[in-house]
Amino acid sequence: MTDQPPARPNPYGWAEPVPDAEVQRALVVTAHPDDADFGAAGTLAGWVAAGVEVTLLLCTRGEQGGFDDTPREQMPAIREREQQAASAELGVTDVRFLDGWSDGWLEPSWELQRAVVEVIRQVRPQRVLTQSPQRLYQRLQASHPDHLAAGEATVRAVYPAAENRFAWPELLEQGLEPWKVTELWLMGHPELPHAVDITDRFDRKVAALTAHTSQTGHQGAGLEEMLRGWNAGNAALAGLPEGRLAELFAVSRLN
C-alpha cells in the first residue's frame, strides 16, 4: 500500500483518496513525456506495487523539448523511447501516445476531449491523475500552457463526457460504454493537501527521469540533488519527519 503521512489540515474541502487496495486501474494523462515522472513517479511506482494497473497517456511526443541540436524530426521517436524506458523503471507497461497534437500548441479542444474519453472508456479506470488546469503563478513552469490544456481536456473528459452516453454516441458503436471515474488526482495545483511519502521509491523516480536523457542528461548528478530538494520541500510542507520525501496532489471524489 502507498505510504501515507499523518493527516494534514484540509481547509479547502478536498477529498481523501480511495485506498490503493480498492483501486484496480488508474489512468495518467499528461501533455509531454517526463511530465508524469517529474510530478508523480514515486506515487505511480507505489500504485503498481499495490497492484494497480496503471496506463500512461501522452497527448504529445514533446518534440519542442531538449537542450542540444538534435534534429527536430528525430525528437518524437527519441522521446517516445525515453518514456517507455522511464515507465519501465516504475513498472508501468501500458504507455500510449495520441497522434495529431503538437508540443507547444496543445488546446483543450473537443477533439482532444473525445480522444481522452475514448481512452477512459477503454481503460475503465477508477482513478485518473492529470495536470492541473489552474495556473500556478508562484511556479509558472508547472503551468506550461500544454499542461493546462491537457488538464482541462482531461477534467472535462472525466466529467461529464466519459459517463454520458449521449456524448459522442459513435463511441457506443465501437463498444465503448460510458464509464464513471471514482476520483480525480491533480498535480501542479495551487492547493495540494494530499501527500504521498515516496522516500523508499525515490531511487526509482531518479532512474525514471534519468531515462529521459534528451531532457535531463545535461544536469548530470545535479538531477538527483534537484529532485531531492523538491521532494524534501514537499515532505516538510506535509509535516513529515526530516529526511522524508513526498509528492503532493489535490484529490477530487466524484459522487
N, C-alpha and C positions, 0 to 999 in steps of 0.2 A: 504494500500500500504506500502511496505517496506520503512522505513525511509531512507532518503538519505542525506549524509553530503554535504557540499559545494564541488564544483568541485575541483579536485586536478590537479596539473601539471602532464601530462602524456607523457613524452618524448619517451616512448618505442613503441608507436603506438597501445596500447591495445584498444579494443573497449569499448564503453559504453554499458551496458546491455539493453536488451529489457525491457520496463516497465513491472512490475509484472502483471498488469491488462491485458496484451496481451499474457500472458503465461497460457496455460491450464494445462499442465503436465510437471513435472520435474522428472528426474531420477538421483539419487545419487549413485555412485559406490565407495566403499572403500574396503580396504583389510580386516579390522578387525571390530568386534563390538567395539563401542565407538569412532572410528576414526571420523565419521561424527559429533558426538556430541561435541568432543573437538574442531573441526575446524569450525563447521557451525551450531550448534544447534539453536542459536538465529535467524540466517538467515532463516533456514528451518521453524521455528515457524512463522516467518513473511510471508513466501511464503504461508503456509497453511492458515493463516489469510486473505491473499489476494485472496484466492480462488483457488490456485494452487494445483492440485492433485500431491502429492509427493510419489514416490516409492523409497525405500532404498534397494540396492542390496549389499550384503556382499559376498566377494569372499571366505572367510574362516570363521570359527567359533572361531578363536583366542585361540586355545587350549594350546598354549605355554604361554599365559598371566597369571597373578595372582601373589600374593605375600605371599601365605601360602602353606600348604602341601595338599591342595585339590587334590585328585587323578586325574591324567591327563585324565582318561577316562570319568570323570564326567564333565570336563570343557566345552566341546562343548555345552551340553544341558544347563548348567548354563548360559553361555554367550548368548545363543540364547534367553533364558527367559529374561535376563537383557536387551538385545537390544529391545525386544518387549516392555518392560516396559518403557525404556528410550524414545523410539519413541512415545509412547502414550502420554508422557508429552508434546510433541511438536505438537500433532495432526496428526502424521504420522501413518497410519494404514496398509499400504501395505509394509511389510518388507519381503524380500526374501533372501535366502541363497543358494549359489551354493554348489553343492556336488562334491567331488573329488579333492579338493585342500587343502593343509595342511598349517597351520600357520607356518611361518618361511621359507617356501620353495616355495613361490609363484614366478612364472615366467610368462612373457607376451607371453605365447605360443599361437600357432594358435588355440589350443583347448579353451584356456581361452578367446581369442578374439571372437571366434564363440559363446561362451556362453553369452558374453556381447551383441553381435549383436542380438542374439535371444531375449534377454530381451528388447533391444531398439526397436525392431520391434513389440514386444508385447505391450509395454507401449506407444510407439509413442510420446516421449517427445519433446517439443520444446527446452528445456533446460536440459543440462547434467552437473552435478557437480562431479568432481573426484579429486584425489590427484595428485599433480604434478609429472610427470615422470622425472623431472630435479632435481638432488641432490642439497640440500641446505647445503653447507658446514658450514655456520655460525651457524646453529642449526641442527646438524646431526640427532637428534632424530625425526625430522619432515620428514626425508628422510629414514625411515626404508626401507630395500630392498623390503619388501612386498608392501609398499606404492608406491614405484617407479614402481613395476610390475603392480599393479592394475591400476595406472595412465596410463602407457604405453599401456596396453591392451585396456583400455577404449578409449584413444585418437585414436588408430588405428581402433577401432570398430566404433567410431563416423564418422571418415573419413579415407578411403572411404567405408569401408565394409558395414556399415548399409544401405547406399544408393545405393550400387552397386548390381544389381540383378544377376550378374554373380559370386558374392562371395557366396559360399555355396548355390548353387541352390536348394539343398534339402530343404532349409527353405521355398522356394516358394511352395513346395509340401505340407508344413504344413499350408499354407495360410498366411505366414508371408511375406508380400510385403515389398520392400525397403522403408526406411524412412529417410528423411533428417532432421537432428538436426539443429536448428537455431543458438544456441550458446553453447559454452563450457566454464564452470567455473572451475578454478583450485585453490585449496587451498594448502598452504605449498610451494608456488613457490618463487623463488628468487626475482621476481618483483611482487608486489601486489598493483596495483594502485587503485583498486575499494574497497571502504569501505562501509559496511552496519552497520548503527547505531543500536545496539541491546540493548541499555540501558533499554528500557521498557520491554524487554523479557529476561533479564539476569537471573531472578529468574527461568525461565523455563529451561535455559541452565544448571544451577546448579542442578535443580531437575533431569534432564535427566542424567547428569553424576553421580549423587548420586545413581541412579538406577543401575549403573554398579558396584555393591558392591564388586565383586571379584577383581576389578581393582582399585577402589578409596576408599574403605572402610577404609583402613589403614591411610588415610590422615585426616579423621575427619573434623573438622572445617577448617583445612588448605586448603581443596579443594576450597572452595569459595574464600578464600584470594588469592590463586594462580591464579584462573581464572580471578578474578577482576584485578589483576595486569597485566596479559597478555592482556586482552581486553582494559584496560585503556591505556596501551602502544600502542596498535593498534590505538586507537582513537587519541592519541597525534600525531602519525605519519600521520594520515589522516587530521590533522588540526581541529578536532572537539573541542568544548569548554571543559574546565576542568570539570570532573565529568561524561563525556560521555564514553560509552563502545562500542567497534566495533569489527567486524570480517572483515578480509581482503582477497581479491581474485584477480586473473587475469581473464579477460573475453576475449574470442576469438569469433568473429562472423563468421559464415560460410555463404559464398555467395550463 
